[in-house]
Amino acid sequence: MSQDTKELKLAVLIDADNVPYSNVKGMMEEIAKFGTPTTKRIYADWTKPNAGGWKSVLLEHAITPIQQYSYTVGKNSSDSAMIIDAMDLLYSDKVDGFCIVSSDSDFTRLAIRLRESGMKVIGIGEQKTPNSFIVACDRFIYIEVLDGAIKKKLPKRTATDTKKTTPKSLNKVDLHTIELIESTIEDIADDSGWAFLGDVGNLIVKKKPEFDPRNYGFSKLTPMLKSLTDILEIDERDSDKKGIKHVYVRLRFS
């Protein structure tokens, strides 16, 4: 990740109707990888009884709760407040990007509008999130792969079980994903077929914003591609910096 990306000032806007408070720690740690969250707001009707569990979480992460009354039963009242605040922040020129935490397709047009204005847009939501919102973001991360969500879903184990078992992948590396990886390598490969792994990862995310090795049970892209050695070759080359390897990948041809 480039230094410029790390220095992005981000506005984090969270739709509490779509996010359990147990996931907030993992989300904030994930967002820190992309930049500094200078504005953190969460929207809900805080007069409801089920809002009580949020108090300690919001204090711990310095997130400002925004009250939005539910005027109509069955409707998400947070949408309009989030959209209005996002546009106010856009025109304030105080942020470089937005992180929209929701699984609601109603934020699709907002994400498109922010990107049209040159903003970096990161989406975080559940795997049920409609594709229209996912592709409207520069990057989309599933809540299910974050630490808080994974730990909550894992069954309790004994010390012996922990040593000999590991969490299963959320999804297998399917044919569509393999084809995406292959086409991306072909797009940027040099004359000998080799492509720099960092460039491969960046282009895959541009093609498919929700792509994340963690969706398939891998911590990073390198081990994921190393698991596909029947179709890929991996070459780790020495760099100018001692101990640092540059990883290249190319397709195996029969």
C-alpha positions, 0 to 999 in steps of 0.5 A: 500500500502506498504512502499516499493511501495511508495518509488519506483522511477518511469519513466513516459513516456507519448505518447501525441498522445493518451492523452488529456492534460486535463487528466495530473493532474489526471494522475500525482496524480494517479502515486504518489500513486505508487511511486515518478516520478523521470523522466517525459517525454512526446513525440509528434511532438510539431511543430503541431498547436494542441500542443499549449495547452500542454505548461502550463500543462508541466510547472506545472508538470515539464514534459520534452517534447521530440520532435519527428517529424512525418515522415509518415502521419498516423503513431505514431512517438512517439513509437520508441522514447519512447521505446529507452528512456525506454531501456536507463533508464532500463540500467541506474539503476536509476529507479525501475519501469515505467509508460507507458501512452498510449492506443497503443498496440505497447508498449506491447513488451516493457512492457513485456521486462521491467517486465522481467528485474524486473521492476514494470510496470504501464499502463494508457490508455483509455478503448479502449486500446487493451487487449494485452497491458493491461495484459502485465502491472502489473497494468493498469488504465483507464484514464476515471476513473481519476478526470480530465476525469470524471469532463470533461465528467459530464454535468453541474449542478445547486447547487440543482442538485449536492446535489441530484445526483452522477456520474453514474458508468462507468460499472455495476458489471458484472457477469464476475467480480463477478466470478473473485471476488468469485474465488479469495476469494476461492483461499486465504480463510482460513478453515472458508472461510474468506479472508483478503480484502487486499490480495483479492484486490492484487490477483485480480489485478494480475489476471486482471491488469485493475481491479479498483473499480472506473471502477464500480463507487466505490472509493475503493474495500470495498464499492464495495464488500459491494454492493454485500452483496447478495453473500458476507459477510463482517466482520470488525475486530479490529486491534492492532492499535486503530481505524483501522479495518481489513476487511475480506470477504467470500462467502455466501452459500445458 
